[in-house]
Amino acid sequence: MSERLSFRKLNEGWNAEPNAPYPRVVTSGHDVLLRFLLNPFVFKSFAEEDEGVLRFENCVRYRLGATNDEGWFRGQCRYSKLAPGWGEFYEIAGPDPHLMDPTDWKMARGVPTSSRHFLFYFRDETFECIAAEWTFEPAADNALIHKLRAG
């Protein structure tokens, strides 16, 4: 039996703002930080303009580029028929012959010790990276950290 791609949803109790999440990528040494606005409409513990910051440790490559929600629903994304749903943050596991299909990958400074594949669908963009691990960035302005501390 051959192994198939699997998608594990990672955003439990939070998600990106559905209309204008404004995702931004910043590199920090071997890590990549992804900043975005959080969803205050579904998750009432967040206020408008609250930001989430995810840190991808020992990141080897990343991209923030095409495939928006319209493309995904029309089946124009390489994971449209595979991923459980639009707008979520996933870890992808299994053999992926189309991993390198996008041409907008950027190299990061990480050492290729791990090949975990992370994917976050935003409204107008898709973030992907190959990194060793992900965590909530413990920045003072990270609303995800405040939510976790408050319980």
C-alpha positions as a LaTeX table, in Angstrom:
\begin{tabular}{lrrr}
\hline
Residue & $x$ (\AA) & $y$ (\AA) & $z$ (\AA) \\
\hline
Met1 & 0.00 & 0.00 & 0.00 \\
Ser2 & 1.48 & 3.37 & $-0.99$ \\
Glu3 & 1.61 & 6.30 & 1.39 \\
Arg4 & $-0.65$ & 9.25 & 0.55 \\
Leu5 & $-0.50$ & 12.92 & 1.37 \\
Ser6 & $-2.15$ & 13.79 & 4.65 \\
Phe7 & $-3.13$ & 17.15 & 6.09 \\
Arg8 & $-3.13$ & 17.77 & 9.83 \\
Lys9 & $-4.94$ & 20.95 & 10.88 \\
Leu10 & $-2.83$ & 22.96 & 13.34 \\
Asn11 & $-4.98$ & 26.03 & 14.10 \\
Glu12 & $-7.29$ & 24.97 & 16.93 \\
Gly13 & $-9.08$ & 27.84 & 18.67 \\
Trp14 & $-7.76$ & 30.53 & 16.32 \\
Asn15 & $-7.44$ & 31.44 & 12.66 \\
Ala16 & $-6.53$ & 34.30 & 10.38 \\
Glu17 & $-8.88$ & 37.18 & 9.69 \\
Pro18 & $-11.00$ & 35.93 & 6.75 \\
Asn19 & $-11.22$ & 39.15 & 4.73 \\
Ala20 & $-7.92$ & 41.00 & 5.08 \\
Pro21 & $-5.37$ & 39.04 & 7.14 \\
Tyr22 & $-2.37$ & 40.96 & 5.72 \\
Pro23 & 0.19 & 38.14 & 6.02 \\
Arg24 & 3.82 & 39.26 & 6.21 \\
Val25 & 7.03 & 37.26 & 6.34 \\
Val26 & 10.17 & 38.31 & 8.22 \\
Thr27 & 13.37 & 36.28 & 8.44 \\
Ser28 & 15.28 & 36.07 & 11.72 \\
Gly29 & 18.52 & 34.10 & 11.50 \\
His30 & 17.57 & 30.49 & 10.70 \\
Asp31 & 13.88 & 31.15 & 11.37 \\
Val32 & 10.99 & 32.65 & 9.44 \\
Leu33 & 8.25 & 34.60 & 11.20 \\
Leu34 & 4.76 & 34.83 & 9.72 \\
Arg35 & 2.63 & 37.74 & 11.00 \\
Phe36 & $-1.09$ & 38.08 & 10.21 \\
Leu37 & $-4.30$ & 39.51 & 11.63 \\
Leu38 & $-6.41$ & 37.12 & 13.69 \\
Asn39 & $-10.11$ & 36.35 & 13.23 \\
Pro40 & $-12.17$ & 38.30 & 15.81 \\
Phe41 & $-15.48$ & 37.34 & 14.16 \\
Val42 & $-15.40$ & 33.66 & 15.07 \\
Phe43 & $-12.89$ & 33.77 & 17.93 \\
Lys44 & $-14.27$ & 36.39 & 20.32 \\
Ser45 & $-11.15$ & 36.33 & 22.52 \\
Phe46 & $-9.40$ & 38.34 & 19.79 \\
Ala47 & $-10.00$ & 42.01 & 19.09 \\
Glu48 & $-9.84$ & 43.66 & 15.69 \\
Glu49 & $-6.22$ & 44.35 & 14.73 \\
Asp50 & $-4.89$ & 41.58 & 17.02 \\
Glu51 & $-1.96$ & 39.88 & 15.32 \\
Gly52 & $-0.72$ & 36.34 & 15.46 \\
Val53 & 2.94 & 35.53 & 14.92 \\
Leu54 & 4.12 & 32.04 & 14.01 \\
Arg55 & 7.81 & 31.14 & 14.12 \\
Phe56 & 9.08 & 28.45 & 11.76 \\
Glu57 & 12.31 & 27.20 & 13.26 \\
Asn58 & 15.27 & 26.20 & 11.12 \\
Cys59 & 13.39 & 27.10 & 7.95 \\
Val60 & 15.00 & 25.97 & 4.70 \\
Arg61 & 12.60 & 27.57 & 2.20 \\
Tyr62 & 9.33 & 29.50 & 2.21 \\
Arg63 & 6.87 & 31.22 & $-0.06$ \\
Leu64 & 4.01 & 33.68 & 0.28 \\
Gly65 & 2.32 & 33.76 & $-3.05$ \\
Ala66 & $-0.47$ & 32.84 & $-5.37$ \\
Thr67 & $-3.50$ & 30.81 & $-4.88$ \\
Asn68 & $-6.40$ & 32.65 & $-3.48$ \\
Asp69 & $-9.75$ & 31.36 & $-2.28$ \\
Glu70 & $-11.32$ & 31.60 & $-5.75$ \\
Gly71 & $-8.52$ & 29.55 & $-7.29$ \\
Trp72 & $-8.77$ & 26.95 & $-4.53$ \\
Phe73 & $-12.53$ & 26.50 & $-4.93$ \\
Arg74 & $-12.15$ & 26.25 & $-8.71$ \\
Gly75 & $-9.62$ & 23.45 & $-8.32$ \\
Gln76 & $-6.67$ & 25.54 & $-9.56$ \\
Cys77 & $-4.50$ & 24.87 & $-6.50$ \\
Arg78 & $-2.35$ & 21.75 & $-6.37$ \\
Tyr79 & $-4.01$ & 20.83 & $-3.02$ \\
Ser80 & $-7.60$ & 21.86 & $-3.91$ \\
Lys81 & $-8.92$ & 18.34 & $-4.07$ \\
Leu82 & $-6.71$ & 17.03 & $-1.24$ \\
Ala83 & $-6.75$ & 19.53 & 1.64 \\
Pro84 & $-9.78$ & 19.23 & 3.93 \\
Gly85 & $-10.72$ & 22.92 & 3.71 \\
Trp86 & $-9.78$ & 26.42 & 2.69 \\
Gly87 & $-8.37$ & 28.99 & 5.12 \\
Glu88 & $-6.65$ & 26.65 & 7.55 \\
Phe89 & $-3.09$ & 26.05 & 8.78 \\
Tyr90 & $-1.80$ & 22.54 & 8.03 \\
Glu91 & 1.18 & 20.29 & 8.27 \\
Ile92 & 1.42 & 18.14 & 5.16 \\
Ala93 & 2.97 & 14.69 & 5.37 \\
Gly94 & 3.67 & 12.04 & 2.76 \\
Pro95 & 5.20 & 12.01 & $-0.70$ \\
Asp96 & 4.41 & 15.16 & $-2.66$ \\
Pro97 & 5.52 & 15.09 & $-6.30$ \\
His98 & 4.27 & 18.69 & $-6.75$ \\
Leu99 & 6.04 & 20.25 & $-3.75$ \\
Met100 & 8.46 & 22.22 & $-5.90$ \\
Asp101 & 5.95 & 23.20 & $-8.60$ \\
Pro102 & 5.61 & 26.82 & $-7.42$ \\
Thr103 & 8.38 & 28.97 & $-8.83$ \\
Asp104 & 8.33 & 31.61 & $-6.10$ \\
Trp105 & 10.11 & 29.68 & $-3.29$ \\
Lys106 & 12.64 & 31.76 & $-1.36$ \\
Met107 & 15.66 & 30.19 & 0.28 \\
Ala108 & 16.06 & 30.70 & 4.02 \\
Arg109 & 19.13 & 30.14 & 6.19 \\
Gly110 & 17.97 & 26.94 & 7.87 \\
Val111 & 19.95 & 23.73 & 7.71 \\
Pro112 & 18.00 & 20.92 & 6.02 \\
Thr113 & 17.75 & 18.67 & 9.09 \\
Ser114 & 14.00 & 18.27 & 8.80 \\
Ser115 & 11.58 & 18.38 & 5.95 \\
Arg116 & 8.28 & 19.23 & 7.63 \\
His117 & 5.96 & 21.00 & 5.21 \\
Phe118 & 3.65 & 23.70 & 6.59 \\
Leu119 & 0.84 & 25.35 & 4.63 \\
Phe120 & $-1.44$ & 28.25 & 5.58 \\
Tyr121 & $-4.23$ & 29.36 & 3.24 \\
Phe122 & $-5.07$ & 33.05 & 3.56 \\
Arg123 & $-7.80$ & 34.77 & 1.57 \\
Asp124 & $-5.62$ & 36.08 & $-1.26$ \\
Glu125 & $-2.33$ & 34.27 & $-0.66$ \\
Thr126 & $-0.83$ & 30.99 & 0.41 \\
Phe127 & 2.09 & 30.62 & 2.80 \\
Glu128 & 4.22 & 27.49 & 2.68 \\
Cys129 & 7.49 & 26.57 & 4.27 \\
Ile130 & 9.83 & 23.69 & 4.89 \\
Ala131 & 11.06 & 23.90 & 8.47 \\
Ala132 & 11.98 & 21.80 & 11.49 \\
Glu133 & 9.21 & 23.08 & 13.77 \\
Trp134 & 6.60 & 25.78 & 14.32 \\
Thr135 & 5.67 & 27.66 & 17.48 \\
Phe136 & 3.76 & 30.73 & 18.53 \\
Glu137 & 6.34 & 33.52 & 18.58 \\
Pro138 & 6.65 & 34.81 & 22.17 \\
Ala139 & 6.51 & 38.46 & 21.07 \\
Ala140 & 4.82 & 41.06 & 23.27 \\
Asp141 & 2.33 & 41.88 & 20.51 \\
Asn142 & 1.42 & 38.27 & 19.69 \\
Ala143 & $-2.26$ & 37.90 & 20.60 \\
Leu144 & $-1.95$ & 34.13 & 20.31 \\
Ile145 & 0.47 & 34.10 & 23.25 \\
His146 & $-1.87$ & 36.29 & 25.32 \\
Lys147 & $-4.78$ & 33.91 & 24.59 \\
Leu148 & $-2.75$ & 30.86 & 25.60 \\
Arg149 & $-1.62$ & 32.48 & 28.85 \\
Ala150 & $-5.18$ & 33.54 & 29.72 \\
Gly151 & $-6.45$ & 30.04 & 29.09 \\
\hline
\end{tabular}
